[in-house]
Amino acid sequence: MSDFLSIPAEARVVLETIRARRSIQQIYYLPDPVPQEYLEMMLEAANWAPTHGQTEPWRFTVFAGEARRALGEKFAESYRLGTPPEAFEIAKYEQQLSRVWKVPVWIALGMQVGTNPKIPEWEEVAAVAAAVQNMQLVARSLGLGTFWASGMPVRHENTARFVGLEPPHKLLGFLMVGYPATSWPEGKRGDWREKVSWRLG
Ligand SMILES: Cc1cc2nc3c(=O)[nH]c(=O)nc-3n(C[C@H](O)[C@H](O)[C@H](O)COP(=O)(O)O)c2cc1C
């Protein structure tokens, strides 16, 4: 980015936060709880995402502490339901049961669809994704790591029902949140200039 003095300091802070956000995998979290005020700030940021037709399709359920036990049981059950018997592995079933204890907070990323028949589903997905990114950025600025998990058990209809989402409403996975146990990983991206063409004047 060119170094013009006219760029406000606030814009630099926003860009720096965006660049510094990293996905932290579930094996790299401290067990320390996340302050409720921090979670509320993230959830308020989510609520300010852009939304076509003001449908505000995001629906979140926050799991922490002992509430994670039932969540892990649901992930495991969904793994079993969504896996053909010949592919079922007990080790993978047990991983679903135990993974919830590795990260202090799990936020279900729900999406309501059909509230406004003029808005196609992809736009609701886009709005929820923008809400998730808002949460991730506020989390980063609070020193918290996050990770959007989207494997089969965390999206399965059985898990969706557990967080109150009946079809056609959907679950787009879970956002894990917690303090990283390691230093922030290096980010990696190709040059943005290779993905942009300009047609000016
Ligand atoms: C919608 C969505 C779903 C994702 N699901 C997974 C997942 O299930 N497993 C995984 O390893 N990473 C998942 N990721 C995270 C990406 O791996 C991660 O963003 C990417 O490696 C870039 O790393 P960074 O976020 O630290 O820049 C997901 C990201 C998005 C946007």
The ligand as an SDF file (V2000), in Angstrom:
LIG
                    3D

 31 33  0  0  0  0  0  0  0  0999 V2000
  -16.4000  -21.0380    5.3290 C   0  0  0  0  0  0  0  0  0  0  0  0
  -15.0920  -21.5390    5.8640 C   0  0  0  0  0  0  0  0  0  0  0  0
  -15.0090  -22.8350    6.3650 C   0  0  0  0  0  0  0  0  0  0  0  0
  -13.8000  -23.3440    6.8300 C   0  0  0  0  0  0  0  0  0  0  0  0
  -13.7550  -24.6360    7.2760 N   0  0  0  0  0  0  0  0  0  0  0  0
  -12.5700  -25.1720    7.6120 C   0  0  0  0  0  0  0  0  0  0  0  0
  -12.4820  -26.5470    8.0010 C   0  0  0  0  0  0  0  0  0  0  0  0
  -13.4920  -27.2340    8.1470 O   0  0  0  0  0  0  0  0  0  0  0  0
  -11.2490  -27.0600    8.2410 N   0  0  0  0  0  0  0  0  0  0  0  0
  -10.1170  -26.2960    8.1050 C   0  0  0  0  0  0  0  0  0  0  0  0
   -9.0130  -26.8200    8.2820 O   0  0  0  0  0  0  0  0  0  0  0  0
  -10.1820  -24.9700    7.8370 N   0  0  0  0  0  0  0  0  0  0  0  0
  -11.3900  -24.3970    7.5780 C   0  0  0  0  0  0  0  0  0  0  0  0
  -11.4570  -23.0500    7.2970 N   0  0  0  0  0  0  0  0  0  0  0  0
  -10.3110  -22.1680    7.6030 C   0  0  0  0  0  0  0  0  0  0  0  0
   -9.3020  -22.0660    6.5140 C   0  0  0  0  0  0  0  0  0  0  0  0
   -8.5210  -23.2380    6.4940 O   0  0  0  0  0  0  0  0  0  0  0  0
   -8.3870  -20.8520    6.8100 C   0  0  0  0  0  0  0  0  0  0  0  0
   -9.1350  -19.6790    6.7500 O   0  0  0  0  0  0  0  0  0  0  0  0
   -7.2480  -20.7820    5.8010 C   0  0  0  0  0  0  0  0  0  0  0  0
   -6.3430  -21.8240    6.0350 O   0  0  0  0  0  0  0  0  0  0  0  0
   -6.4810  -19.4620    5.8420 C   0  0  0  0  0  0  0  0  0  0  0  0
   -5.9010  -19.2590    7.0980 O   0  0  0  0  0  0  0  0  0  0  0  0
   -6.1600  -17.9060    7.8980 P   0  0  0  0  0  0  0  0  0  0  0  0
   -7.6510  -17.8780    8.2010 O   0  0  0  0  0  0  0  0  0  0  0  0
   -5.3290  -17.9910    9.1350 O   0  0  0  0  0  0  0  0  0  0  0  0
   -5.7670  -16.7710    7.0290 O   0  0  0  0  0  0  0  0  0  0  0  0
  -12.6440  -22.5170    6.8310 C   0  0  0  0  0  0  0  0  0  0  0  0
  -12.7380  -21.1980    6.3530 C   0  0  0  0  0  0  0  0  0  0  0  0
  -13.9430  -20.7170    5.8760 C   0  0  0  0  0  0  0  0  0  0  0  0
  -14.0270  -19.2910    5.3520 C   0  0  0  0  0  0  0  0  0  0  0  0
  1  2  1  0
  2  3  1  0
  2 30  2  0
  3  4  2  0
  4  5  1  0
  4 28  1  0
  5  6  2  0
  6  7  1  0
  6 13  1  0
  7  8  2  0
  7  9  1  0
  9 10  1  0
 10 11  2  0
 10 12  1  0
 12 13  2  0
 13 14  1  0
 14 15  1  0
 14 28  1  0
 15 16  1  0
 16 17  1  0
 16 18  1  0
 18 19  1  0
 18 20  1  0
 20 21  1  0
 20 22  1  0
 22 23  1  0
 23 24  1  0
 24 25  2  0
 24 26  1  0
 24 27  1  0
 28 29  2  0
 29 30  1  0
 30 31  1  0
M  END
$$$$
